[in-house]
Amino acid sequence: MLAALHQNKKAQVVIGLFVGIFFGFLLQKSGVTYYDVVIGQLLLTDFTVLKMMLSAVIVGMIGFHLLKRVGLARLHAVTGSIGSNLIGGLVFGVGFALLGYCPGTVAGGAGQGALDAVFGGISGILIGSALFATFYSSLNAHILKKGKFANITLPHLLGVNEWVVVVPAVLLSIAALGLLEYYGV
């Protein structure tokens, strides 16, 4: 059944749409689609965004590795480079600094009717995408491929079972959440 679903691109788009809508709902319910919350995170006065992200990482990490364990998911680590991370970080950072939204929270903000997200965010995504597409061949030739690194995961690098990395990472994340709650931030 899953193999047939994997071949059905229209079904994947529909599933992706509904997962995206559900993700946006969760972002909105957690409060991270509000400009003041995002700016509070950047100013280190409101850690709602960090709490949401740590919770998502915990659930995603455990969920993915359990699905992988039973054969319902596969790891597709990709190669990267310092250049591509630098350009991606700059594009993301400039948009984040100018508007106070990341792409996920801008979609959630637009979905709840925030005009800054609708006009500034959506237009920013479109302009940024167009600029990147326009300059892609030049960027790819000169920057994006610089400092390549392998598609190796931390468990493979350390030569250990993935749960040896997952369990401590989850425990540290839970401890961080506990500390944030304890200190009321």
N, C-alpha and C positions, 0 to 999 in steps of 0.2 A: 504494500500500500504506500509506504513512504517513498519507494523508488518511483512509483507512478506519479506521486505528488511532486517529486523532484523534477520530473520531466515536464510537468504542466506549468508553464510560465505564467499563464493567466491566473491560475489558482495561487501561485506564489505572490503575484502582485496584490490580489485581493487579501490574502493572509497578511501580507506586509502592511497593507493599508489599515486593516483592523488592529494589528499589533501596534502600529504607529499611533492610531487614535487612542488606544488603551494606554500607551506610554504617555501621550500628551495629557490624558486624564489624570494619570498618577502624578505627573509633574505639576499640574495645576492644583491638585488636591494637597500636595506637599508644600505648596507655596513658593516654589522656586521659579515660577513664571512671573513673579512680581519684581519690578525693577528695584524697589527698595531692598528686597531680600538679596538679590544678586549683588547690588552695590555694597550691602552690609557684609557679604562674604568677602568681597575684594578689600574692604576696609578692616577686615578681621573683627567685626563687631556682631555678626550674625552668622552662625555656622549651619544654618538650615540646609544650604546647598551641599556642604561637606557631609552632613548626616545622610541626606538623600543618596548621594553618590556612594558612600560607604555601604549603605544598606543594599543598593543595587549591585555593587561589586560582590558582596557576600552571597546574595541570592544567585547572581549570574555565575559566579565561580563554582559554587556547589552544584547548581542545576546543570551547568554545562558538563562538568566532570561526571556527574551521575548519568546523564544522557549518553555521554561517550562510553562509559563503563558498560551500559546495556546495549550498545551498538546503534543508538539512535542519533548520534552526532559524531562528526569527525573534526579533528583539528586541522585548520588550514593556515598555518603560520606563513607569513609572507616576508620577503626580504624588505629591507628598508635602507635608508641612508640618512646621514646627518643633514645633507642638503635638503632632502624632502621634508624632514622634520622641522628644519629651520624655516623654510617657506611656509609650510602648513601652520607652524606656530605663529609666525608673523601675521599671516592672513587672519587666523583665528583671534589672535591677541588684539590686532587693530580693530576688528569688528566688535570684539568684546569691550574694549576700552571706550570706543566711540558711542556705543549704544547701551552697554550694560546687559547684553543678552548673548548667549551662545546659540548656535543653530537650533538645538532642541528646545531651549526656553523661548526663543523667538517664535517658533511654531506654536508652542503652547500659549504664549502671550497673544499672538494673532488670533488663535482659536477662541480666546476669551474676550476678544474685542479691543485689546490695548492698541491704540492708534500708533504709538511709537513703534510697536512691534510690526503692525500691519504695513505702515509706510516706510519707516526706517529699516526695519529688519528684513522684510521680504525683498524690498528693493536692494538692500545691501547684499543679500545673498545672490540675487540675480546679477548685480553689477560685479561683485567679486568673482562669481563663476564665469562671467563673460570675460573679465580681464585675465583670469587664469587660463581660460581656453585660448584667448588671443595670444598670450605670451608663452603658452605651454612648450612649443618646440624649442624656443630659445632657452627657457628655464631648464628643460629636460637636457639639452645639450651642455649647458654650462654649470648648473647648480644641483638639480634634483638627483643626479647620480653620484654626486661627490660623497665620499666617506661611506661607501656601502657596507652593510653588515648583514650577516647571515640570518636565515629564517629559523633561528634556534630559540627554543623556549628555555626558561630557567630550569625546569626539571631535567631537560636534555643536557643543558650546559653543566649542571651539577652531577649528572649521571645517576639521578634518583627517581623513584616512583613519583608521579605527579602529586599524590596525596601528601608527600613529605613537604611539599611547598604549599599546597592548598590549605591544609589544616592550620599551620602556623599563621599564614596570611589571614585566614578567617578569624582566628583567635586574636590576632593583633588588631584587626579591624573592629571586632566586637569590643575589645579593651578601649580602643580610641573612642568609640561611640559612648561607652560607659563614662569615660573621663569627660567628654564633652557635656554629657548630661549632669554629671556630678558637679562640674563647675558652672553649670547653668548657661552655657554659651551655645 
